[in-house]
């Protein structure tokens, strides 16, 4: 199962991040329970992908979106937010990417807060391809 594989990798590369996998509405409720010092990684429920046939093999390609999040102090500025995003990259994003060497293209986004007004995050998006039996 893809979720379990991603969870295992994420917990291996940085166990200080709380792992969450849930639909967006439930995540908004869970985030309210976090302490300001907590860091979390959230995998969006898979909602998009495609099936392809390569030669005689059927493949399933799933679009994966993962949010890597920490909380900042109230009234943070752009410089502090950039520093925190650099910290997230070093702590968990780059180590995670190294564990999935078959992925050739990674997109990242630095979205507006989704779960808390003081959230700083990087959303990593990629396509995961696996064979269908």
N, C-alpha and C positions, 0 to 999 in steps of 0.2 A: 504494500500500500504506500502510495507516494507521501501522504502526510506523515506516516511513521518514519519513513526514510529521512525526510527533511528534519523532523523533530530530533532524530538521533544525531544528525550532523550538527544541528544548531546547539544541542546540549553538550556535544563534544567540544566544539570550538570555543564556547563561552557559556558555562553553566550559571553565570551570575545573571543572565537575562531570563526572565520568566517567559515560558513558552505558552502561547495561546493559539488556539485554532477554533474559530467560531464565526458565525455570521456577524456582520457589522453591528446590528442592533444589540446583540448580546455583549459585544466587546465594549460598547459605550458604557454599559452598566458595570462590567468588571473593572474597567479602568478607574472608576470612582473609588474603588477599594485600595488602590495602590498608594504606597507612601511616596513622597517626593523623591526619595533616594532610589526607588525601584527603576529597573530597566526592563523592558519587555520586547519580545519579538512576537509578531502577530501574523499568522498566515490567513489570508483572505480565503474564504471557501471558494473552491474552484468553480468558475461559472462559464469558462470559455475555453475552446480548444478546437481541434479538428482531427479527422481521421484521414490518413493518406495511405496509398499503396505504393510501395517502392519495390519494383520487381515483383516478386511473389509474396512479399511480406507486407502485412498490415501493420501500421503504426498509429499510435495515439499520441497526439501532441497537445499537452496541457499548458495553458498560460497560467503561470504561477506569479502571485503577487505577495511579497513579504514586507511587512513594515517593521523596521528596527527603531525603537522609540526610547527616549529618556525624557525626563521632565527638567525644565529650566526654572530659574528663579522668576518671580513676577517682574514684569517690565524689562525683560531681557532685550538686548539690541542685536543688530545683524552680525556684528563681530562675534559676540558670545555664541549666537546660534551656529555660526560657521565653525567655531571651535568645537562645539558639541557634536556637530555632524562629522567633523574630522575624527573625533574620538570614537564615534559609532563605527566609522569605516575601519579604523585600526582594530578595535576590540572584537568586532564580529562580522562585518560585511565582507572584508577581504579574506579573512580565514574561511568563511563559509564558501566563498567563490572558489577558493583553491581546492575544496573538497568535491566540487562538481566540474571536473575538467572537460567533460563532453559538451558543456554549454559554451557556445562561441560568442553569442551576443547577449549582453546584459544591458538593460535600461535602468536608469535610476531617476527618481523624482524626489524633490524635497517639498512635499505637499504642505498645505496649511494644516493646522492641527485638526485631527478627526475625533479624538477621544477626550481631550482635555485642553484647555486654553494655553497651558504651559508646556505642552508636548512639543518636542523637537524630534523629527523623524526623517528617515530615508526609506523610500519605498523602492524595493528592488523587484524588477519584473523580468521574467525570462520564460522561454518555452522549454518544457521538459518532454523529451521524446522517449517512448518505450514501445517495445513490440507487443502486439496483441496476439494471443494464442489462437 
